Amino acid sequence: MKRHRLAIVRQKYRPDGGAERFVSRALMALGNQNLELNVITREWQGERQDDWHIHICNPAKWGRISRERGFANAARALWQEQQFDIVQSHERIAGCDIYRAGDGVHQRWLQQRSRILPNWRAKMLMHDRYHRYVMSAEREMYQSPELKAVICNAEMIKREIVEDFAVDAKKIHVIYNSIDSSRFIPAENAQRAALRQQYGLPASATVFCFVGSGFERKGLAAAIESIAGTPAYLIVIGQDKAEKRYQALAQSLGCKEQIRFMGMQKETLPFYQLSDGLLLPTLYDPFPNVILEAMACGLPVITSDSCGGAEFIEQGSNGFFCDALDIGRLREAVMAIPSLEKSNDMGMKARDKVKDSTPGKLSSQLISLYQNILD
C-alpha cells in the first residue's frame, strides 16, 4: 500500500502553544499509520521524532505583514514543489487541502477586543493594515477551490465560519482537542495540602488558577476584578509584558495579597492540583487546552460564552460561563464554587465530562478525515 505524504503547516512551533500541542499530539497519534509526516515551519523549538520530516521555511521579513505574506508564499511554493498528498495548514494560507481554525475567526476576535478599548482605538483596530491583511488572507483561503475540509475545535467556531464565509457546513469537522486523563489527575488531600504549603497558600482557602499568556485576550483583568471582594485566591500562570499593569489593578482593588503571579511554568499540573477551580474569562478563545487539563484534574471551570470550552460546561453542575465582561456574574460564580475539601462533586463531574476526549479518539477522527480526502 502506498505511503501517503502528509504536510502540516505551522509558522512557528512553540512547545507551550495550544496549536503546537495539537500538532505534536496529532503527529504522535498518527505515527503508526501509513503516513509520511512532514512539518513546514519557520522555526521548530520542540522535540522531534526520527521519522518526522521538518522543512524549515524562513524567508526574510520586514514587519508583520511581510512576515505573514512571506511565509505563506514560501510555504505554498514548498508544498507545491514537494507535491504532498495532503496539506493541513494551521495558518491562513490559500491553497491548502485542510485548514485547522485553531485561532478562530479573526474579525470575531477583533470585535470582542474592541469592547475593552476606547471608541477611537476600536475604530483604528478594524482599519489596521495588519488586521485587514489577516482578514483578507482568511477570506481568500476559505474561498479557495483547493480547500476540501476545515477542522474546528469547537461548534462555536464552526457557526462563525458558516455565518461569515458561507462555507458549506459539510466541509467543517468539529474535532475537539484531546487530554491525557491518566497524567492530569486530581490530587489527594495530603498532596494538595503539601502543594499549598509549598507555595504559601492557606490550606482552607478557595484557590483558583488562571493559566495562559497574553493576559488581555485571556481575560486576566476580569478575573482579578471577580476575585476582588471575595475571600478567594488566584494564582496566575503565564507571562505578559504588561504584568505590572495587572499587579497595579490588583493593588487598586485591594486584593493584591490574594493574587499570586507565578510566571511561566514548564509543569502546570501541580498548580491545577492545588486549586479548587479554573478561572478563565477569556475575551475570545476557540477552545484552550487548559480547560481540558483543569477538568481532567477535577476542577470546575469558570469561563466565557465567547470561549468554545463553554460547550463542555453545564451551568452550575461542572462550572459556569457568562459574558467575558460581566464581573457581577463572574464574581457570583467564584463564590458558588466550594473548596474541594468541602465538596468535590462539581470537580468530579468536570473530570467525567472529558473522559472521552482521548488521544485515540482524536487520532481516529483525523485518520477518517484524511482517508476521505485521499479517496
C-alpha positions as a Markdown table, in Angstrom:
| # | Residue | x | y | z |
|---|---|---|---|---|
| 1 | Met | 0.0 | 0.0 | 0.0 |
| 2 | Lys | 1.3 | 3.5 | -0.9 |
| 3 | Arg | 2.7 | 5.5 | 1.9 |
| 4 | His | 0.9 | 8.9 | 1.7 |
| 5 | Arg | 2.7 | 12.1 | 2.5 |
| 6 | Leu | 1.0 | 14.5 | 4.9 |
| 7 | Ala | 2.3 | 18.0 | 5.5 |
| 8 | Ile | 1.3 | 20.1 | 8.5 |
| 9 | Val | 2.0 | 23.9 | 8.2 |
| 10 | Arg | 2.6 | 26.0 | 11.3 |
| 11 | Gln | 4.6 | 29.2 | 11.1 |
| 12 | Lys | 6.3 | 28.9 | 14.5 |
| 13 | Tyr | 6.4 | 25.8 | 16.6 |
| 14 | Arg | 6.4 | 26.7 | 20.3 |
| 15 | Pro | 6.1 | 23.8 | 22.7 |
| 16 | Asp | 3.8 | 25.7 | 25.1 |
| 17 | Gly | 1.3 | 26.8 | 22.5 |
| 18 | Gly | -2.1 | 25.2 | 22.1 |
| 19 | Ala | -1.9 | 24.8 | 18.4 |
| 20 | Glu | 1.5 | 23.2 | 18.7 |
| 21 | Arg | 0.3 | 20.8 | 21.3 |
| 22 | Phe | -2.4 | 19.7 | 18.9 |
| 23 | Val | 0.2 | 19.3 | 16.1 |
| 24 | Ser | 2.5 | 17.2 | 18.3 |
| 25 | Arg | -0.3 | 15.1 | 19.7 |
| 26 | Ala | -1.6 | 14.5 | 16.2 |
| 27 | Leu | 1.8 | 13.6 | 14.8 |
| 28 | Met | 2.4 | 11.2 | 17.6 |
| 29 | Ala | -1.0 | 9.7 | 17.3 |
| 30 | Leu | -0.5 | 9.3 | 13.5 |
| 31 | Gly | 2.9 | 7.8 | 13.9 |
| 32 | Asn | 1.8 | 4.2 | 13.5 |
| 33 | Gln | -0.3 | 4.9 | 10.4 |
| 34 | Asn | 0.9 | 4.5 | 6.8 |
| 35 | Leu | 1.7 | 8.2 | 6.5 |
| 36 | Glu | 4.9 | 10.1 | 6.0 |
| 37 | Leu | 4.8 | 13.0 | 8.4 |
| 38 | Asn | 6.1 | 16.4 | 7.3 |
| 39 | Val | 6.1 | 19.8 | 9.1 |
| 40 | Ile | 6.6 | 23.1 | 7.2 |
| 41 | Thr | 7.6 | 25.8 | 9.7 |
| 42 | Arg | 9.7 | 28.9 | 10.1 |
| 43 | Glu | 11.1 | 27.8 | 13.4 |
| 44 | Trp | 10.9 | 24.5 | 15.3 |
| 45 | Gln | 11.7 | 24.7 | 19.0 |
| 46 | Gly | 10.3 | 21.4 | 20.3 |
| 47 | Glu | 11.4 | 17.8 | 20.3 |
| 48 | Arg | 11.1 | 15.8 | 17.1 |
| 49 | Gln | 10.8 | 12.1 | 16.3 |
| 50 | Asp | 13.3 | 10.4 | 14.0 |
| 51 | Asp | 10.6 | 9.8 | 11.4 |
| 52 | Trp | 9.2 | 13.4 | 11.3 |
| 53 | His | 10.5 | 15.4 | 8.3 |
| 54 | Ile | 10.9 | 19.1 | 9.3 |
| 55 | His | 11.1 | 21.6 | 6.5 |
| 56 | Ile | 12.4 | 25.0 | 7.7 |
| 57 | Cys | 10.9 | 27.7 | 5.6 |
| 58 | Asn | 12.2 | 31.1 | 6.9 |
| 59 | Pro | 12.1 | 33.9 | 4.3 |
| 60 | Ala | 13.3 | 37.4 | 5.1 |
| 61 | Lys | 10.7 | 39.7 | 6.8 |
| 62 | Trp | 10.5 | 43.4 | 7.4 |
| 63 | Gly | 7.3 | 43.6 | 9.5 |
| 64 | Arg | 4.2 | 41.7 | 10.5 |
| 65 | Ile | 2.5 | 41.8 | 7.1 |
| 66 | Ser | 5.8 | 40.9 | 5.4 |
| 67 | Arg | 6.3 | 38.0 | 7.8 |
| 68 | Glu | 2.8 | 36.6 | 7.2 |
| 69 | Arg | 2.8 | 37.1 | 3.4 |
| 70 | Gly | 6.4 | 35.9 | 3.0 |
| 71 | Phe | 5.8 | 32.7 | 5.0 |
| 72 | Ala | 2.5 | 32.0 | 3.1 |
| 73 | Asn | 4.2 | 32.3 | -0.3 |
| 74 | Ala | 7.2 | 30.3 | 0.6 |
| 75 | Ala | 5.2 | 27.5 | 2.3 |
| 76 | Arg | 2.9 | 27.3 | -0.6 |
| 77 | Ala | 5.8 | 27.1 | -3.1 |
| 78 | Leu | 7.4 | 24.4 | -1.0 |
| 79 | Trp | 4.3 | 22.2 | -0.7 |
| 80 | Gln | 3.6 | 22.6 | -4.5 |
| 81 | Glu | 7.2 | 21.6 | -5.2 |
| 82 | Gln | 7.0 | 18.6 | -2.9 |
| 83 | Gln | 3.6 | 17.5 | -4.1 |
| 84 | Phe | 2.3 | 16.2 | -0.8 |
| 85 | Asp | -0.8 | 14.2 | -0.8 |
| 86 | Ile | -2.5 | 16.3 | 1.9 |
| 87 | Val | -1.5 | 19.7 | 3.2 |
| 88 | Gln | -3.0 | 20.7 | 6.5 |
| 89 | Ser | -2.4 | 24.3 | 7.4 |
| 90 | His | -2.7 | 25.9 | 10.8 |
| 91 | Glu | -2.1 | 29.3 | 9.1 |
| 92 | Arg | -4.4 | 31.3 | 6.9 |
| 93 | Ile | -2.8 | 30.3 | 3.6 |
| 94 | Ala | -4.9 | 29.8 | 0.4 |
| 95 | Gly | -4.4 | 26.5 | -1.5 |
| 96 | Cys | -4.2 | 24.1 | 1.4 |
| 97 | Asp | -6.3 | 20.9 | 1.5 |
| 98 | Ile | -7.3 | 21.2 | 5.1 |
| 99 | Tyr | -7.3 | 24.3 | 7.4 |
| 100 | Arg | -7.4 | 23.9 | 11.1 |
| 101 | Ala | -9.1 | 27.0 | 12.5 |
| 102 | Gly | -7.3 | 26.9 | 15.8 |
| 103 | Asp | -7.3 | 30.7 | 16.1 |
| 104 | Gly | -11.0 | 31.1 | 15.3 |
| 105 | Val | -12.3 | 33.9 | 13.1 |
| 106 | His | -10.1 | 37.0 | 13.2 |
| 107 | Gln | -12.9 | 39.5 | 12.8 |
| 108 | Arg | -14.7 | 38.0 | 15.7 |
| 109 | Trp | -11.7 | 38.3 | 17.9 |
| 110 | Leu | -11.3 | 42.0 | 16.9 |
| 111 | Gln | -15.0 | 42.6 | 17.7 |
| 112 | Gln | -14.5 | 41.2 | 21.1 |
| 113 | Arg | -11.3 | 43.1 | 21.7 |
| 114 | Ser | -12.9 | 46.4 | 20.7 |
| 115 | Arg | -15.2 | 46.1 | 23.6 |
| 116 | Ile | -12.4 | 46.9 | 26.1 |
| 117 | Leu | -10.9 | 49.7 | 24.0 |
| 118 | Pro | -11.8 | 53.4 | 23.8 |
| 119 | Asn | -14.0 | 54.1 | 20.7 |
| 120 | Trp | -11.2 | 55.8 | 18.8 |
| 121 | Arg | -8.9 | 52.8 | 19.3 |
| 122 | Ala | -11.6 | 50.3 | 18.4 |
| 123 | Lys | -12.2 | 52.1 | 15.1 |
| 124 | Met | -8.4 | 52.1 | 14.4 |
| 125 | Leu | -8.3 | 48.4 | 15.2 |
| 126 | Met | -10.7 | 47.4 | 12.5 |
| 127 | His | -8.8 | 49.6 | 9.9 |
| 128 | Asp | -5.3 | 48.5 | 10.9 |
| 129 | Arg | -3.3 | 47.4 | 7.8 |
| 130 | Tyr | -2.1 | 44.2 | 9.5 |
| 131 | His | -5.6 | 43.1 | 10.7 |
| 132 | Arg | -7.0 | 43.9 | 7.2 |
| 133 | Tyr | -4.4 | 41.7 | 5.7 |
| 134 | Val | -5.2 | 38.8 | 8.0 |
| 135 | Met | -8.9 | 39.1 | 7.3 |
| 136 | Ser | -8.3 | 39.2 | 3.6 |
| 137 | Ala | -6.0 | 36.2 | 3.7 |
| 138 | Glu | -8.6 | 34.3 | 5.7 |
| 139 | Arg | -11.4 | 35.1 | 3.3 |
| 140 | Glu | -9.2 | 34.1 | 0.3 |
| 141 | Met | -8.3 | 30.8 | 1.9 |
| 142 | Tyr | -12.0 | 29.9 | 2.6 |
| 143 | Gln | -12.9 | 30.8 | -1.0 |
| 144 | Ser | -10.0 | 28.8 | -2.4 |
| 145 | Pro | -11.2 | 25.8 | -4.6 |
| 146 | Glu | -8.4 | 23.7 | -3.2 |
| 147 | Leu | -9.9 | 23.7 | 0.3 |
| 148 | Lys | -11.5 | 20.4 | 1.0 |
| 149 | Ala | -12.1 | 20.4 | 4.7 |
| 150 | Val | -11.9 | 22.7 | 7.8 |
| 151 | Ile | -11.1 | 21.4 | 11.3 |
| 152 | Cys | -12.6 | 23.3 | 14.2 |
| 153 | Asn | -12.1 | 22.5 | 17.9 |
| 154 | Ala | -15.5 | 24.0 | 18.8 |
| 155 | Glu | -19.0 | 24.2 | 17.5 |
| 156 | Met | -18.8 | 27.9 | 18.2 |
| 157 | Ile | -16.1 | 28.4 | 15.5 |
| 158 | Lys | -18.0 | 26.2 | 13.0 |
| 159 | Arg | -21.0 | 28.5 | 13.3 |
| 160 | Glu | -18.9 | 31.6 | 12.9 |
| 161 | Ile | -17.2 | 30.3 | 9.7 |
| 162 | Val | -20.5 | 29.3 | 8.2 |
| 163 | Glu | -22.0 | 32.7 | 9.0 |
| 164 | Asp | -19.1 | 34.9 | 8.0 |
| 165 | Phe | -17.7 | 33.0 | 5.0 |
| 166 | Ala | -20.7 | 30.9 | 3.7 |
| 167 | Val | -18.6 | 27.8 | 3.8 |
| 168 | Asp | -20.6 | 24.6 | 3.3 |
| 169 | Ala | -21.2 | 23.2 | 6.8 |
| 170 | Lys | -20.5 | 19.7 | 5.5 |
| 171 | Lys | -16.9 | 20.7 | 4.9 |
| 172 | Ile | -16.4 | 21.7 | 8.5 |
| 173 | His | -15.4 | 19.0 | 11.0 |
| 174 | Val | -15.5 | 19.6 | 14.8 |
| 175 | Ile | -12.7 | 17.6 | 16.3 |
| 176 | Tyr | -12.1 | 18.5 | 20.0 |
| 177 | Asn | -8.6 | 18.5 | 21.4 |
| 178 | Ser | -7.5 | 15.5 | 23.4 |
| 179 | Ile | -6.3 | 15.2 | 27.0 |
| 180 | Asp | -4.3 | 12.5 | 28.8 |
| 181 | Ser | -6.5 | 11.8 | 31.8 |
| 182 | Ser | -4.0 | 9.4 | 33.2 |
| 183 | Arg | -1.5 | 12.2 | 33.6 |
| 184 | Phe | -3.8 | 15.1 | 34.5 |
| 185 | Ile | -5.4 | 13.7 | 37.6 |
| 186 | Pro | -6.9 | 15.1 | 40.8 |
| 187 | Ala | -4.6 | 15.4 | 43.8 |
| 188 | Glu | -5.2 | 13.5 | 47.1 |
| 189 | Asn | -6.0 | 15.8 | 50.1 |
| 190 | Ala | -2.5 | 15.3 | 51.6 |
| 191 | Gln | -0.8 | 16.2 | 48.2 |
| 192 | Arg | -3.0 | 19.3 | 47.8 |
| 193 | Ala | -2.1 | 20.4 | 51.4 |
| 194 | Ala | 1.6 | 19.9 | 50.7 |
| 195 | Leu | 1.4 | 21.9 | 47.5 |
| 196 | Arg | -0.5 | 24.7 | 49.3 |
| 197 | Gln | 2.2 | 24.8 | 51.9 |
| 198 | Gln | 5.0 | 24.9 | 49.3 |
| 199 | Tyr | 3.5 | 27.9 | 47.6 |
| 200 | Gly | 2.4 | 29.7 | 50.8 |
| 201 | Leu | -1.4 | 29.4 | 50.2 |
| 202 | Pro | -3.9 | 28.9 | 53.1 |
| 203 | Ala | -4.9 | 25.3 | 53.4 |
| 204 | Ser | -8.6 | 26.1 | 53.8 |
| 205 | Ala | -8.9 | 28.9 | 51.2 |
| 206 | Thr | -10.7 | 28.5 | 47.9 |
| 207 | Val | -8.0 | 28.9 | 45.3 |
| 208 | Phe | -8.5 | 29.5 | 41.5 |
| 209 | Cys | -5.9 | 29.2 | 38.9 |
| 210 | Phe | -5.6 | 31.3 | 35.7 |
| 211 | Val | -3.4 | 29.6 | 33.0 |
| 212 | Gly | -2.4 | 31.4 | 29.8 |
| 213 | Ser | -0.1 | 34.0 | 28.4 |
| 214 | Gly | -1.5 | 37.1 | 26.6 |
| 215 | Phe | -3.3 | 38.4 | 29.6 |
| 216 | Glu | -5.6 | 40.8 | 27.7 |
| 217 | Arg | -7.1 | 38.2 | 25.5 |
| 218 | Lys | -7.3 | 35.6 | 28.2 |
| 219 | Gly | -9.3 | 38.0 | 30.5 |
| 220 | Leu | -7.0 | 38.4 | 33.4 |
| 221 | Ala | -8.4 | 41.9 | 34.2 |
| 222 | Ala | -11.9 | 40.4 | 34.6 |
| 223 | Ala | -10.5 | 37.5 | 36.6 |
| 224 | Ile | -8.8 | 39.9 | 39.1 |
| 225 | Glu | -12.0 | 42.1 | 39.3 |
| 226 | Ser | -14.1 | 39.0 | 40.0 |
| 227 | Ile | -11.8 | 37.9 | 42.9 |
| 228 | Ala | -11.8 | 41.3 | 44.5 |
| 229 | Gly | -14.3 | 41.5 | 47.3 |
| 230 | Thr | -14.3 | 37.7 | 47.8 |
| 231 | Pro | -12.1 | 35.6 | 50.2 |
| 232 | Ala | -10.8 | 33.6 | 47.2 |
| 233 | Tyr | -7.2 | 33.5 | 45.9 |
| 234 | Leu | -6.0 | 33.5 | 42.3 |
| 235 | Ile | -2.7 | 32.1 | 41.0 |
| 236 | Val | -1.7 | 33.3 | 37.6 |
| 237 | Ile | 0.4 | 31.0 | 35.4 |
| 238 | Gly | 1.8 | 32.7 | 32.3 |
| 239 | Gln | 3.6 | 35.8 | 31.2 |
| 240 | Asp | 2.8 | 39.2 | 29.6 |
| 241 | Lys | 4.9 | 42.3 | 29.1 |
| 242 | Ala | 2.1 | 44.3 | 30.8 |
| 243 | Glu | 2.2 | 42.2 | 34.0 |
| 244 | Lys | 2.9 | 45.2 | 36.2 |
| 245 | Arg | -0.4 | 46.8 | 35.0 |
| 246 | Tyr | -2.3 | 43.8 | 36.3 |
| 247 | Gln | -0.4 | 43.9 | 39.6 |
| 248 | Ala | -1.4 | 47.5 | 39.9 |
| 249 | Leu | -5.0 | 46.6 | 39.2 |
| 250 | Ala | -5.0 | 44.1 | 42.0 |
| 251 | Gln | -3.4 | 46.7 | 44.3 |
| 252 | Ser | -6.1 | 49.3 | 43.4 |
| 253 | Leu | -8.9 | 46.8 | 44.1 |
| 254 | Gly | -7.4 | 45.8 | 47.4 |
| 255 | Cys | -6.8 | 42.2 | 46.5 |
| 256 | Lys | -3.1 | 42.3 | 45.9 |
| 257 | Glu | -2.3 | 39.7 | 48.6 |
| 258 | Gln | -4.9 | 37.3 | 47.0 |
| 259 | Ile | -3.3 | 37.4 | 43.5 |
| 260 | Arg | -0.1 | 35.4 | 43.0 |
| 261 | Phe | 1.8 | 35.9 | 39.8 |
| 262 | Met | 3.9 | 32.7 | 39.2 |
| 263 | Gly | 5.2 | 33.4 | 35.7 |
| 264 | Met | 5.7 | 30.8 | 33.0 |
| 265 | Gln | 5.8 | 27.2 | 34.3 |
| 266 | Lys | 7.1 | 24.2 | 32.4 |
| 267 | Glu | 4.8 | 22.0 | 34.5 |
| 268 | Thr | 1.3 | 23.2 | 35.2 |
| 269 | Leu | 0.0 | 20.0 | 36.8 |
| 270 | Pro | 0.9 | 21.0 | 40.4 |
| 271 | Phe | -1.0 | 24.3 | 40.1 |
| 272 | Tyr | -4.1 | 22.6 | 38.9 |
| 273 | Gln | -3.8 | 20.1 | 41.8 |
| 274 | Leu | -3.5 | 22.8 | 44.5 |
| 275 | Ser | -6.5 | 24.7 | 43.1 |
| 276 | Asp | -10.3 | 24.4 | 43.6 |
| 277 | Gly | -11.2 | 25.7 | 40.1 |
| 278 | Leu | -10.1 | 27.3 | 36.9 |
| 279 | Leu | -11.0 | 30.9 | 36.3 |
| 280 | Leu | -10.5 | 31.9 | 32.6 |
| 281 | Pro | -13.0 | 34.6 | 31.4 |
| 282 | Thr | -11.3 | 34.9 | 28.0 |
| 283 | Leu | -12.4 | 37.5 | 25.6 |
| 284 | Tyr | -12.2 | 35.1 | 22.7 |
| 285 | Asp | -10.8 | 31.6 | 22.5 |
| 286 | Pro | -11.8 | 28.7 | 20.3 |
| 287 | Phe | -11.0 | 26.0 | 22.9 |
| 288 | Pro | -8.0 | 26.4 | 25.2 |
| 289 | Asn | -6.3 | 23.2 | 26.2 |
| 290 | Val | -6.1 | 24.4 | 29.8 |
| 291 | Ile | -9.8 | 23.8 | 30.2 |
| 292 | Leu | -9.4 | 20.2 | 29.3 |
| 293 | Glu | -6.4 | 19.9 | 31.6 |
| 294 | Ala | -8.2 | 21.5 | 34.5 |
| 295 | Met | -11.3 | 19.4 | 34.1 |
| 296 | Ala | -9.2 | 16.3 | 33.9 |
| 297 | Cys | -7.7 | 17.3 | 37.2 |
| 298 | Gly | -11.1 | 17.5 | 38.8 |
| 299 | Leu | -11.6 | 21.3 | 38.7 |
| 300 | Pro | -14.9 | 23.0 | 37.9 |
| 301 | Val | -14.3 | 25.8 | 35.3 |
| 302 | Ile | -15.5 | 29.4 | 35.1 |
| 303 | Thr | -15.1 | 30.7 | 31.5 |
| 304 | Ser | -16.9 | 33.0 | 29.0 |
| 305 | Asp | -19.5 | 32.3 | 26.4 |
| 306 | Ser | -17.0 | 33.6 | 23.8 |
| 307 | Cys | -14.9 | 30.5 | 24.5 |
| 308 | Gly | -15.5 | 27.2 | 22.8 |
| 309 | Gly | -14.7 | 25.5 | 26.0 |
| 310 | Ala | -18.1 | 26.6 | 27.3 |
| 311 | Glu | -19.5 | 23.7 | 25.2 |
| 312 | Phe | -18.2 | 21.4 | 27.9 |
| 313 | Ile | -19.7 | 23.3 | 30.8 |
| 314 | Glu | -23.1 | 22.5 | 32.3 |
| 315 | Gln | -24.2 | 25.6 | 34.2 |
| 316 | Gly | -23.9 | 25.0 | 38.0 |
| 317 | Ser | -23.1 | 21.3 | 37.5 |
| 318 | Asn | -19.4 | 21.3 | 36.5 |
| 319 | Gly | -18.8 | 25.0 | 36.2 |
| 320 | Phe | -20.2 | 28.3 | 34.9 |
| 321 | Phe | -20.0 | 30.5 | 31.8 |
| 322 | Cys | -21.2 | 34.0 | 31.1 |
| 323 | Asp | -20.2 | 37.2 | 29.2 |
| 324 | Ala | -16.5 | 37.8 | 29.5 |
| 325 | Leu | -17.0 | 41.3 | 30.9 |
| 326 | Asp | -19.9 | 40.5 | 33.3 |
| 327 | Ile | -18.0 | 41.0 | 36.5 |
| 328 | Gly | -21.1 | 40.5 | 38.7 |
| 329 | Arg | -21.9 | 37.0 | 37.3 |
| 330 | Leu | -18.2 | 36.1 | 37.3 |
| 331 | Arg | -18.0 | 37.0 | 41.0 |
| 332 | Glu | -21.2 | 35.0 | 41.7 |
| 333 | Ala | -19.6 | 32.0 | 40.0 |
| 334 | Val | -16.4 | 32.4 | 42.1 |
| 335 | Met | -18.5 | 32.5 | 45.3 |
| 336 | Ala | -20.5 | 29.4 | 44.1 |
| 337 | Ile | -17.6 | 27.1 | 43.7 |
| 338 | Pro | -16.7 | 25.5 | 47.1 |
| 339 | Ser | -13.3 | 24.4 | 48.3 |
| 340 | Leu | -12.6 | 20.9 | 47.2 |
| 341 | Glu | -12.0 | 20.0 | 50.9 |
| 342 | Lys | -15.7 | 20.7 | 51.4 |
| 343 | Ser | -17.1 | 19.1 | 48.2 |
| 344 | Asn | -15.6 | 17.7 | 45.1 |
| 345 | Asp | -18.9 | 16.9 | 43.4 |
| 346 | Met | -18.5 | 19.7 | 40.7 |
| 347 | Gly | -14.9 | 18.7 | 40.1 |
| 348 | Met | -15.7 | 15.0 | 39.6 |
| 349 | Lys | -18.5 | 15.9 | 37.1 |
| 350 | Ala | -15.9 | 18.1 | 35.3 |
| 351 | Arg | -13.5 | 15.2 | 35.1 |
| 352 | Asp | -16.2 | 12.8 | 33.9 |
| 353 | Lys | -17.1 | 15.3 | 31.1 |
| 354 | Val | -13.6 | 15.0 | 29.5 |
| 355 | Lys | -13.1 | 11.2 | 29.9 |
| 356 | Asp | -13.9 | 10.6 | 26.2 |
| 357 | Ser | -11.5 | 13.3 | 24.9 |
| 358 | Thr | -8.7 | 10.8 | 24.4 |
| 359 | Pro | -5.7 | 10.9 | 22.0 |
| 360 | Gly | -7.1 | 7.7 | 20.5 |
| 361 | Lys | -10.4 | 9.4 | 19.6 |
| 362 | Leu | -8.5 | 12.4 | 18.1 |
| 363 | Ser | -6.3 | 10.0 | 16.0 |
| 364 | Ser | -9.3 | 8.0 | 14.7 |
| 365 | Gln | -11.2 | 11.2 | 13.7 |
| 366 | Leu | -8.1 | 12.6 | 11.9 |
| 367 | Ile | -7.4 | 9.3 | 10.1 |
| 368 | Ser | -11.0 | 9.1 | 9.0 |
| 369 | Leu | -10.9 | 12.7 | 7.6 |
| 370 | Tyr | -7.6 | 12.1 | 5.8 |
| 371 | Gln | -8.9 | 8.8 | 4.3 |
| 372 | Asn | -12.0 | 10.6 | 3.0 |
| 373 | Ile | -9.8 | 13.3 | 1.3 |
| 374 | Leu | -7.5 | 10.7 | -0.2 |
| 375 | Asp | -10.4 | 8.7 | -1.5 |
